[in-house]
Amino acid sequence: MNIFIAGLSFNVNDADLVNLFEEYGTITSAKVITDRQTGKSKGYGFVEMDDKAAGGKAIAELNGAEYDGRTISVSEARPREAKPQRRDFHGGGNRGGSYGGGSYNRNRY
């Protein structure tokens, strides 16, 4: 079971999540999500547990609890939605690979 935890203090790390959830069952993984550039916590994370019943108990008991001075929200994680494909700005879609098409001021660049 994958569990989403929001409202975490920015001081909480992966090991803290393990400590918080290990009394409910076996932890497969625990990850506080961090900003790629700064490395600082974004204030939420995920814990994965082997046993769905243990995960359900952890959610029931920890949702709305205070942890490290903050009230946390704990719920079953939703599946990640597929992001739309990035557009290739150089391909131009149906414009034949040009940057704009047409001949207006073509020699200007």
C-alpha positions as CSV (number, residue, x, y, z in Angstrom):
1,M,0.0,0.0,0.0
2,N,1.3,3.4,-1.0
3,I,0.6,6.2,1.6
4,F,0.7,9.9,1.0
5,I,1.7,12.2,3.8
6,A,1.1,16.0,3.5
7,G,1.8,18.9,5.9
8,L,5.2,17.6,7.0
9,S,7.6,19.9,8.7
10,F,10.5,20.9,6.5
11,N,12.8,19.2,9.0
12,V,11.3,15.7,8.5
13,N,13.5,13.3,6.5
14,D,13.1,9.8,5.1
15,A,14.3,8.1,8.3
16,D,11.7,10.1,10.3
17,L,8.9,8.7,8.1
18,V,10.2,5.2,8.7
19,N,10.2,5.8,12.5
20,L,6.7,7.2,12.4
21,F,5.2,4.3,10.4
22,E,7.3,1.3,11.5
23,E,5.1,0.6,14.5
24,Y,2.2,-0.2,12.1
25,G,4.1,-2.7,10.0
26,T,6.9,-3.4,7.6
27,I,8.0,-0.4,5.6
28,T,9.1,-1.1,2.0
29,S,10.1,2.5,1.3
30,A,9.8,6.0,2.7
31,K,10.6,9.2,0.8
32,V,10.2,12.9,1.6
33,I,9.9,14.7,-1.7
34,T,12.5,17.4,-2.2
35,D,13.0,20.3,-4.6
36,R,15.4,19.2,-7.4
37,Q,17.4,22.5,-7.3
38,T,17.5,23.3,-3.6
39,G,17.3,19.9,-2.1
40,K,14.8,21.3,0.5
41,S,11.7,19.4,1.5
42,K,8.4,20.2,-0.3
43,G,6.5,19.3,2.9
44,Y,5.1,16.0,1.7
45,G,6.2,12.4,1.2
46,F,5.3,8.8,0.6
47,V,5.5,5.6,2.6
48,E,5.0,2.2,1.1
49,M,3.9,-0.7,3.3
50,D,3.7,-4.4,2.5
51,D,0.4,-5.1,4.4
52,K,-2.7,-3.2,3.2
53,A,-4.4,-3.7,6.6
54,A,-1.4,-2.2,8.5
55,G,-1.4,0.7,6.0
56,G,-5.1,1.3,6.6
57,K,-4.5,1.3,10.4
58,A,-1.6,3.8,10.0
59,I,-3.8,6.1,7.9
60,A,-6.7,5.9,10.3
61,E,-4.5,6.7,13.3
62,L,-2.1,9.2,11.9
63,N,-4.4,11.3,9.7
64,G,-4.9,14.6,11.5
65,A,-2.2,13.8,14.1
66,E,0.5,16.3,15.1
67,Y,4.0,15.4,14.1
68,D,7.0,17.7,14.6
69,G,4.8,20.6,15.4
70,R,2.6,20.3,12.3
71,T,-0.8,18.6,11.7
72,I,-0.3,16.0,9.0
73,S,-2.7,14.6,6.5
74,V,-2.3,10.9,5.7
75,S,-4.2,9.1,3.0
76,E,-3.8,6.3,0.4
77,A,-1.8,7.7,-2.5
78,R,-3.6,8.0,-5.8
79,P,-1.9,6.6,-8.9
80,R,0.3,9.0,-10.7
81,E,-1.4,10.6,-13.6
82,A,0.4,10.7,-17.0
83,K,1.7,14.1,-17.9
84,P,0.8,15.4,-21.3
85,Q,3.6,14.9,-23.8
86,R,5.9,17.9,-24.2
87,R,5.6,19.7,-27.4
88,D,8.7,19.8,-29.7
89,F,9.0,23.5,-30.3
90,H,11.4,22.9,-33.2
91,G,9.2,20.5,-35.0
92,G,6.4,22.9,-35.5
93,G,3.6,20.3,-35.5
94,N,2.2,20.3,-39.0
95,R,4.3,23.2,-40.2
96,G,7.0,21.1,-41.7
97,G,9.6,21.7,-39.1
98,S,9.9,25.5,-39.7
99,Y,9.7,28.0,-36.9
100,G,6.7,29.9,-38.3
101,G,6.0,29.2,-41.9
102,G,5.2,31.8,-44.6
103,S,7.7,34.1,-46.3
104,Y,7.0,37.3,-44.5
105,N,10.3,38.9,-43.5
106,R,12.1,35.6,-44.1
107,N,15.4,37.4,-44.8
108,R,15.2,39.5,-41.7
109,Y,16.8,36.8,-39.4
